[in-house]
């Protein structure tokens, strides 16, 4: 679901995987199995968990009906089709990558304004 899933988009060498479960808050149902294969729980947000392995692969756990699922998919589709927005997002990411971030959540939050505008344009099409 991340930048590496969009052909032609610059991205960090990180693979982001979307995993859909009925109840992300019930970690006991899936976190132990992911920990057995090397993942560690890195972020706990309401209805969203993010686990990470050092290879680096991130797994984002959400419920199928979560709005973020639609956002991830719409964003990936739009960026695959729209060269201007793909270039805008790449430039934004390059600019932000030059800064120090105390946490990956802070880096993600810094992209929110640009991503929201791109999603708006995607849905207007």
PyMOL commands that set and color helices and strands:
alter all, ss='L'
color gray80, all
select helices_A, chain A and resi 3-5+27-29+31-36+67-81+83-97+104-110+112-124
alter helices_A, ss='H'
color red, helices_A
select strands_A, chain A and resi 15-20+40-45+48-53+57-62
alter strands_A, ss='S'
color yellow, strands_A
deselect
rebuild
show_as cartoon
